[in-house]
């Protein structure tokens, strides 16, 4: 009795287990695919995405993508070092050529600071080309940048023998934004924030020193003219500078954070193209990645193409007697040889069907000789696999290696099939069906390569010059009416 047909199964009241089992999404369980509609993001999630950009957390990146990110950041550090070197050389030349300002009678340690910073920058560049700079060295470099700037500003107090409030009016503070922007080259907001915070702390230190100079006798004023022309401190003006420093730092860090996520997505996409190219032809991979809209099942177009199908004779029966590793070794070698021939004639491999290969000519990229190319590829396939049969036998194939090839040309639908989360780029049409039936007909006809009369005539018009072995009208299983069979091998 068939399972499920007994009387105990025909009466619902006698079914074992009164509790209803929860529905299980087998697609999600075995393939990680869920067809449940995703919940709409709430206001907070929309706001977060709007501020921070698309989610692309670094922790979720594959190892190879993280390696690519690390390589790009190492290159950015070298660029930062080179730019720093250019900046210090520019300032040094400018300082050497410019006449010394009147009243600068105090000790001048600017040349000493420039010299130390130049040596530090050269060491940084050398190390960055030799290895990856550690985090502590990057932090030390930021501190050196800020220390140089703060030291230069503080030097005005000594050089000009003026009250410390004198340096609070120096425009040299604006160079802090150059150092902050310089850190943006790394695409890491942490170092931008560190530079801005260190710069703000440095400026606070200068303001604090000016306020506490000579026991805290510095005058605090609300008069802007008195602040500009005297030795008083305008607290509001110094707060404005701090607010601007921190605001620019925060905005630049946020911009870099958003750009970093996009950067990760771009690297991911770059690696995806490489991976897709291993599963699809490069043209298909690029069309998927560069598509202006999301690909959906049912999209495609009609094209005149040629379909080639090749299959190993007696594969299933023979493979059942072989160890799995031997079967895979033979398959890999056969597919490598077949792919070289197909690609060499301008064909594209649509898919590997176990021991079969489905290839297209003119489906992915336009071709005016698709039928002729397919016939040349089919003839060469049969000859190459026959001539190099010894290699396949050495790989473990226990008998003479033989294949059947079928080629058919005509209009087919080229496009995407499947469901929402599982799509496949393929070809569908009468030519695909005829190629499969012609390949199978080789067994009945005792041939290795068959095509039909219409496809052969089309190939001749496209420049094919091969000779047929036989031509006869026969019935082919799966095709209505008689078919003009053209044997080419």
C-alpha positions in Angstrom: 0.0 0.0 0.0 1.3 3.4 -0.8 2.3 5.7 2.0 -0.5 7.9 3.1 -3.2 5.9 1.4 -4.3 3.8 4.4 -7.5 4.2 6.3 -5.8 5.7 9.3 -4.7 8.6 7.1 -8.0 9.1 5.4 -9.8 10.1 8.6 -8.7 13.5 9.9 -9.9 12.7 13.4 -7.4 9.9 13.7 -4.3 11.8 12.6 -1.4 11.5 15.1 -0.6 14.7 16.9 -3.4 17.1 17.5 -1.2 20.1 17.7 -0.6 21.9 14.4 3.1 22.0 13.5 4.5 25.5 12.7 5.1 26.2 9.1 8.7 25.9 8.1 10.2 27.9 5.3 12.4 25.3 3.7 13.9 27.9 1.3 15.1 29.9 4.3 16.3 26.7 6.2 18.3 25.2 3.4 19.2 28.2 1.2 19.1 31.2 3.5 16.3 32.7 1.4 13.3 34.2 2.9 10.2 35.3 0.9 8.6 37.1 3.9 8.1 40.8 3.3 10.7 42.9 5.3 9.3 45.3 7.9 9.4 48.9 6.9 12.1 50.9 8.8 10.7 53.2 11.5 11.4 56.9 11.8 14.5 56.4 13.9 16.0 53.9 11.5 15.2 56.3 8.5 16.8 59.2 10.4 19.9 57.1 11.3 20.3 56.0 7.7 19.8 59.6 6.4 22.5 60.9 8.7 25.1 58.0 8.6 24.4 56.7 5.1 23.8 53.1 4.0 24.7 50.4 6.4 28.0 48.8 5.5 29.7 47.7 8.8 33.3 46.8 8.5 32.9 43.7 10.7 30.6 42.2 8.1 33.1 42.5 5.3 34.8 39.4 4.0 38.5 38.9 4.8 39.6 39.7 1.2 37.5 42.9 1.3 39.1 44.0 4.6 42.5 43.3 3.1 41.7 45.5 0.2 40.5 48.3 2.6 43.8 47.9 4.6 45.8 48.2 1.4 43.9 51.3 0.3 44.4 52.9 3.8 48.1 52.1 3.7 48.3 53.9 0.4 46.5 56.9 1.9 49.0 57.1 4.7 51.8 57.3 2.2 49.9 60.1 0.4 49.4 62.0 3.7 53.1 61.7 4.4 54.0 63.0 1.0 51.6 65.9 1.3 53.0 66.8 4.7 56.5 66.8 3.3 55.3 69.2 0.5 53.7 71.5 3.1 56.8 71.6 5.3 59.1 72.3 2.4 56.7 75.1 1.2 56.7 76.7 4.6 60.4 76.4 5.0 61.2 78.0 1.6 58.6 80.7 2.3 60.1 81.4 5.7 63.7 81.5 4.3 62.8 83.9 1.5 60.5 86.2 3.5 62.3 89.1 5.4 62.1 88.9 9.1 59.3 91.0 10.6 60.2 94.2 12.4 60.4 93.8 16.1 61.3 90.1 16.2 64.2 90.4 18.6 63.4 87.4 20.8 64.6 83.9 20.5 63.5 82.3 17.2 63.0 78.5 17.4 61.0 78.2 14.2 63.9 76.8 12.2 64.5 74.2 14.9 60.8 73.2 14.9 60.8 73.0 11.1 63.9 70.8 11.2 62.6 68.4 13.8 59.2 68.1 11.9 61.0 67.6 8.6 63.0 64.7 10.1 59.9 63.2 11.7 58.0 63.4 8.3 60.8 61.8 6.4 60.9 58.9 8.9 57.1 58.6 8.6 57.2 58.4 4.8 60.0 55.8 4.9 58.2 53.6 7.4 54.9 53.9 5.5 56.6 52.5 2.4 58.2 49.6 4.4 55.3 48.5 6.5 51.8 49.4 7.8 52.0 52.3 10.3 50.8 51.3 13.7 48.0 53.3 15.4 50.3 54.7 18.1 52.5 56.2 15.4 49.6 57.7 13.6 48.4 59.3 16.9 52.0 60.5 17.5 52.0 62.0 14.0 48.8 63.9 14.7 50.2 65.2 18.0 53.4 66.3 16.2 51.3 68.3 13.7 49.3 70.0 16.4 52.4 70.6 18.5 54.2 72.2 15.6 51.3 74.6 15.0 50.8 75.4 18.7 54.5 75.9 19.1 54.6 78.3 16.1 51.7 80.3 17.5 53.3 80.4 21.0 56.6 81.6 19.5 55.0 84.9 18.6 54.8 85.7 22.3 58.6 85.1 22.6 59.8 86.5 19.3 58.0 89.8 19.6 58.3 90.0 23.4 54.6 90.7 23.7 51.9 89.7 26.2 50.5 86.2 25.4 47.2 87.7 24.3 49.2 88.9 21.2 49.3 85.4 19.7 45.5 84.9 20.2 45.1 87.3 17.2 47.5 85.4 15.0 45.9 84.0 11.8 48.3 81.0 12.0 45.5 79.1 13.7 43.8 78.7 10.3 46.5 76.1 9.4 44.9 73.8 11.9 42.1 73.2 9.3 44.8 72.1 6.8 46.0 69.4 9.2 42.4 68.3 9.9 41.6 68.1 6.2 44.9 66.3 5.6 43.6 63.4 7.8 40.5 63.1 5.6 42.7 61.5 2.9 42.7 58.3 5.0 38.9 57.9 4.9 38.9 57.2 8.6 36.9 59.7 10.8 38.8 58.7 14.0 41.9 60.5 12.9 40.0 63.6 11.8 38.4 63.7 15.2 41.7 63.2 17.0 43.3 66.1 15.0 40.3 68.4 15.7 40.2 67.5 19.4 44.0 67.8 19.9 43.9 71.2 18.0 41.0 72.4 20.3 42.9 71.3 23.4 46.1 73.0 22.1 44.2 76.3 21.5 42.6 76.0 25.0 46.0 75.6 26.5 47.2 78.8 24.7 44.1 80.7 25.9 44.6 79.3 29.5 48.3 80.4 29.5 47.3 83.9 28.3 44.7 84.2 31.0 47.0 83.0 33.8 50.1 85.0 32.6 51.8 86.8 35.4 49.5 85.5 38.1 46.3 85.9 36.2 46.4 89.7 35.7 45.1 89.5 32.1 42.1 91.6 31.5 38.9 90.0 30.3 36.8 92.3 28.2 33.6 92.4 26.2 34.8 95.3 24.1 35.8 94.0 20.7 38.0 97.0 19.8 39.8 96.7 23.2 40.3 93.0 22.4 41.9 93.7 19.0 44.0 96.7 20.0 45.0 95.9 23.6 46.1 93.0 25.8 42.6 92.0 26.9 40.9 88.7 26.2 37.4 88.4 24.6 36.1 85.1 25.9 33.3 85.0 23.2 35.9 85.3 20.4 37.9 82.4 21.8 34.8 80.3 22.2 33.9 81.1 18.6 37.2 79.7 17.5 36.7 76.5 19.5 33.2 76.1 18.2 34.4 76.5 14.6 37.2 74.0 15.1 35.0 71.4 16.7 32.1 72.0 14.2 34.3 71.6 11.2 35.9 68.5 12.7 32.5 67.0 13.4 31.0 67.7 10.0 34.1 66.5 8.2 34.2 63.3 10.3 30.5 62.7 9.5 31.1 63.2 5.8 34.1 60.7 5.9 32.0 58.2 7.9 29.3 58.3 5.3 31.9 58.2 2.5 33.7 55.3 4.2 30.5 53.2 4.1 30.1 54.0 0.4 33.8 53.1 0.0 33.2 49.7 1.6 30.3 49.1 -0.6 32.3 50.1 -3.7 35.1 47.7 -2.7 32.5 45.0 -2.1 31.0 45.6 -5.5 34.4 45.5 -7.1 35.1 42.1 -5.6 31.5 41.0 -6.5 32.2 41.7 -10.1 35.3 39.5 -9.9 33.4 36.8 -8.2 30.4 37.1 -10.6 32.9 36.8 -13.5 33.8 33.3 -12.3 30.1 32.2 -12.4 29.0 34.3 -15.3 30.6 35.6 -18.4 32.2 39.1 -17.8 29.6 40.7 -20.0 26.7 39.2 -17.9 28.5 40.1 -14.6 29.0 43.7 -15.7 25.4 44.0 -16.9 24.2 42.8 -13.5 26.4 45.2 -11.5 25.9 48.2 -13.8 22.2 47.7 -14.2 20.4 51.0 -13.6 17.4 49.2 -12.1 17.2 46.0 -10.0 17.0 42.9 -12.1 13.8 41.1 -11.9 12.6 37.7 -13.1 10.9 37.9 -16.5 13.1 40.7 -18.0 14.9 39.9 -21.2 14.9 40.3 -25.0 14.6 38.2 -28.2 17.9 37.5 -30.0 19.0 35.4 -32.9 21.7 33.1 -31.4 23.2 29.6 -31.8 23.1 27.1 -29.0 25.7 24.4 -28.5 25.2 21.5 -26.1 27.9 18.9 -25.4 27.5 15.8 -23.3 29.8 12.9 -22.3 28.7 9.5 -23.5 27.9 6.9 -20.8 28.9 9.3 -18.1 26.3 8.4 -15.4 26.9 4.6 -15.7 30.7 5.0 -15.7 30.9 7.6 -13.0 28.9 5.4 -10.7 31.8 3.0 -10.7 34.5 5.6 -10.0 35.6 7.3 -6.8 34.1 10.7 -6.5 37.5 12.4 -6.6 38.3 10.7 -9.9 35.0 11.7 -11.4 35.5 15.3 -10.4 39.1 15.3 -11.7 37.9 14.0 -15.1 35.1 16.5 -15.2 37.4 19.4 -14.4 39.9 18.5 -17.1 37.1 17.9 -19.7 35.4 21.2 -18.8 38.7 23.1 -19.0 39.4 21.7 -22.5 35.9 22.3 -23.7 35.7 25.8 -22.3 38.9 26.8 -24.1 37.5 25.8 -27.4 34.1 27.4 -26.9 35.6 30.7 -25.7 38.1 30.6 -28.4 35.3 30.7 -31.0 33.5 33.6 -29.3 31.0 31.5 -27.4 29.9 32.1 -23.8 29.3 29.2 -21.4 25.7 29.6 -20.0 26.0 26.8 -17.5 27.6 23.5 -16.6 25.0 20.7 -16.5 26.8 18.0 -14.7 28.7 16.4 -17.5 27.0 18.6 -20.1 27.8 22.1 -21.1 25.3 24.7 -22.5 27.0 27.4 -24.5 25.6 30.3 -26.4 26.9 32.3 -29.4 25.5 35.8 -30.0 23.3 35.8 -26.8 25.4 37.9 -24.5 27.2 40.1 -27.1 26.1 40.8 -30.6 27.6 38.6 -33.4 27.1 38.4 -37.1 28.6 34.9 -37.3 27.0 33.2 -34.4 25.9 30.0 -36.3 29.3 29.6 -38.1 31.1 30.1 -34.8 29.0 27.5 -33.1 29.6 24.9 -35.8 33.4 25.6 -35.8 33.4 25.2 -32.0 31.4 21.9 -32.2 33.7 20.4 -34.8 36.8 21.5 -32.9 35.4 20.1 -29.7 34.9 16.6 -31.1 38.4 16.6 -32.6 40.2 18.0 -29.5 38.6 15.7 -27.1 39.4 12.7 -29.3 43.0 13.8 -29.8 43.5 14.5 -26.1 41.6 11.4 -25.0 44.8 10.1 -23.4 44.9 13.0 -20.9 41.4 12.1 -19.8 42.1 8.5 -19.5 45.2 9.3 -17.5 43.0 11.3 -15.1 41.0 8.1 -14.4 38.5 7.7 -17.2 38.4 3.9 -17.7 37.3 3.9 -21.3 37.5 5.8 -24.6 36.3 9.3 -23.9 33.4 10.2 -26.3 31.0 13.2 -26.4 27.9 14.1 -28.3 27.5 17.7 -29.7 24.3 19.3 -30.9 24.0 22.9 -32.4 20.8 24.7 -33.3 20.4 28.4 -34.3 17.3 30.6 -34.1 15.6 33.3 -32.0 15.6 32.7 -28.2 14.7 34.8 -25.2 17.8 36.0 -23.4 17.2 37.2 -19.9 16.5 36.6 -16.2 14.3 33.8 -14.8 13.7 32.7 -11.2 12.1 34.2 -8.1 12.9 37.3 -6.2 15.9 36.1 -4.2 17.1 33.4 -6.6 17.6 34.6 -10.2 19.4 33.0 -13.1 20.6 34.5 -16.4 19.8 32.1 -19.2 18.4 31.5 -22.7 15.0 30.0 -23.4 13.5 29.0 -26.8 13.0 26.4 -29.5 16.7 26.6 -30.4 17.7 25.5 -26.9 15.3 22.5 -27.1 16.4 21.5 -30.6 20.1 21.6 -29.6 19.4 19.2 -26.7 17.4 16.9 -28.9 20.1 16.9 -31.7 22.8 16.1 -29.1 20.7 13.2 -27.9 20.1 12.0 -31.5 23.8 11.3 -31.9 23.3 8.1 -30.0 20.7 6.9 -32.4 22.5 8.1 -35.6 25.9 6.8 -34.5 27.4 10.3 -34.9 29.3 12.8 -32.6 28.0 16.1 -33.9 24.6 16.9 -35.3 23.0 20.1 -36.4 19.8 20.7 -38.5 19.6 21.9 -42.1 18.4 25.4 -41.3 21.2 26.0 -38.8 23.8 24.6 -41.3 22.5 26.8 -44.1 22.6 29.9 -41.9 26.2 29.0 -40.9 27.2 28.8 -44.6 25.7 32.2 -45.2 27.8 33.5 -42.3 31.1 32.1 -43.8 31.3 28.6 -42.5 33.4 26.4 -44.8 33.4 23.0 -43.1 32.3 19.9 -44.8 29.3 17.8 -43.8 29.7 14.1 -43.3 26.1 13.1 -44.0 22.7 14.7 -44.7 19.4 12.9 -44.2 15.9 13.5 -43.2 14.9 11.7 -40.0 12.5 11.8 -37.1 14.1 13.0 -33.9 12.6 12.3 -30.5 11.0 15.4 -29.0 10.8 17.3 -32.4 7.6 17.3 -34.5 8.0 16.1 -38.0 11.2 15.1 -39.8 14.4 17.0 -39.4 17.2 17.5 -41.9 20.1 16.1 -39.9 23.5 17.3 -40.9 26.3 15.2 -39.4 29.6 17.1 -39.0 31.5 14.5 -37.0 
